[in-house]
Amino acid sequence: MVLTINDKEYEIDATTDMPLLWAIRDLVGLTGTKFGCGKGLCGACTVWLDGVPIRSCSTPVLVAIGKKITTIENLEHTHASLQKAWEAINVPQCGYCQPGQLMSAAALLNDNSNPSDEDINNAMAGNICRCGTYQRIKQAIHVAANSKTEN
């Protein structure tokens, strides 16, 4: 079967019930997307499916066939100012959850270029940060939203 990931087609040999996360990481070799809980509860595995954030650990490959998958590896091309804000605010502590956090934050900014604190809280609610950097995450999203270079 063929998966389109970051605008590139990959021929993979997988069962249709394989979690998308493992196809992305193990079969395609894009390891930026992380395994967290394996149940779709923590958000570490967040990728976009046709522009919508999903939990790749609980989404079977079958659901992604014929759709556009976007991973953290592609974010620098579409949301460089968000990544720069993340660095400027020094958001990451351990960094493990950050790919999922960034993917959810970028999806929010795609839908809402000037989110309120409540909008950010709602959009990011499914992403857990064990280090508790939620205030820095919110601040970085505001900085990126105010940036003139955001795509």
C-alpha positions in Angstrom: 0.0 0.0 0.0 1.0 3.6 -0.5 1.0 6.3 2.1 1.6 10.0 1.3 3.7 11.5 4.1 5.0 15.1 3.9 4.0 15.2 0.2 6.1 12.1 -0.6 4.7 8.7 -1.5 6.0 5.7 0.4 5.3 2.1 -0.6 4.9 0.1 2.7 4.3 -3.5 3.5 1.9 -3.4 6.5 -1.4 -4.8 7.7 -4.2 -2.4 7.4 -4.7 -2.5 11.2 -1.1 -1.5 12.0 -1.1 1.8 14.0 -0.1 4.6 11.7 2.6 5.6 14.2 4.6 2.4 13.6 4.3 2.7 9.8 5.7 6.3 10.0 8.5 5.4 12.4 9.4 1.8 11.7 8.6 1.4 8.0 9.2 4.9 6.6 11.9 5.9 9.1 10.5 9.3 10.2 11.2 9.1 13.9 10.2 12.6 15.0 6.7 11.5 15.9 6.8 9.9 19.4 5.1 7.0 21.1 3.7 8.1 24.4 0.8 6.1 25.9 -0.3 3.9 23.0 -4.0 4.7 23.6 -4.3 8.2 22.0 -4.6 10.0 25.3 -1.3 11.9 25.7 -0.8 13.5 22.2 2.9 12.7 21.8 2.1 10.9 18.5 0.1 13.7 17.0 0.3 14.0 13.2 -2.1 15.6 10.7 -4.4 13.6 8.4 -5.6 15.9 5.7 -4.7 18.8 7.9 -6.5 17.6 11.0 -4.6 16.5 14.1 -5.0 12.8 14.9 -3.3 10.4 17.3 -1.2 8.1 15.1 -0.8 5.5 17.8 -4.5 4.6 17.7 -5.2 5.3 14.0 -4.9 2.3 11.8 -3.0 2.6 8.5 -6.2 1.8 6.6 -7.7 5.2 7.7 -4.7 7.0 6.2 -4.6 5.4 2.7 -5.3 8.0 0.1 -5.0 10.9 2.6 -2.2 13.4 3.2 -0.2 12.7 6.3 1.9 15.5 7.8 4.5 14.8 10.5 6.8 17.0 12.6 9.5 16.6 10.0 7.5 18.8 7.7 6.6 21.6 10.2 9.7 23.7 9.6 8.5 24.2 6.0 5.0 25.4 7.0 5.4 26.9 10.6 9.0 28.0 11.0 7.9 31.0 13.2 6.1 28.6 15.6 9.3 26.6 16.0 11.3 29.8 16.5 8.8 31.0 19.1 9.2 27.6 20.8 12.9 28.1 21.0 12.8 31.7 22.0 10.4 31.0 24.9 12.5 27.9 25.8 9.4 25.7 25.9 10.9 22.2 26.0 12.2 20.8 29.2 12.6 17.1 28.5 11.2 17.6 25.0 9.5 14.3 24.6 6.0 15.6 24.1 7.1 18.5 21.9 6.5 17.0 18.4 2.8 16.4 19.4 2.6 19.8 21.1 3.9 21.6 18.0 1.7 19.7 15.6 -1.4 20.6 17.7 -0.3 24.2 18.0 0.3 24.5 14.3 -3.1 23.1 13.5 -4.7 25.6 15.9 -2.8 28.5 14.1 -4.0 27.1 10.7 -7.6 27.4 11.9 -7.2 30.5 14.1 -4.5 33.1 13.5 -5.2 35.0 16.7 -6.3 32.5 19.3 -7.3 33.5 22.8 -6.1 31.7 25.9 -9.3 29.7 25.9 -8.8 28.7 22.3 -5.3 27.6 23.1 -6.4 25.7 26.2 -9.1 23.9 24.1 -6.9 23.1 21.2 -4.0 21.8 23.4 -6.2 20.0 26.0 -5.3 16.5 24.5 -1.6 17.0 24.8 0.1 16.1 28.0 3.4 17.7 29.1 4.9 15.7 32.0 7.2 18.6 32.7 4.3 21.1 33.0 5.5 23.7 30.5 1.9 24.6 29.6 2.3 28.4 30.3 5.4 28.5 28.1 3.5 26.6 25.4 0.7 29.1 25.5 3.1 32.0 25.4 4.9 30.6 22.4 1.6 30.1 20.5 0.8 33.8 21.2 4.2 34.9 20.0 3.9 32.8 16.8 0.4 34.1 16.2 1.7 37.7 16.4 4.6 36.9 14.1 4.4 38.4 10.6 6.2 35.4 9.1 3.6 32.8 10.1 2.3 30.9 7.0 
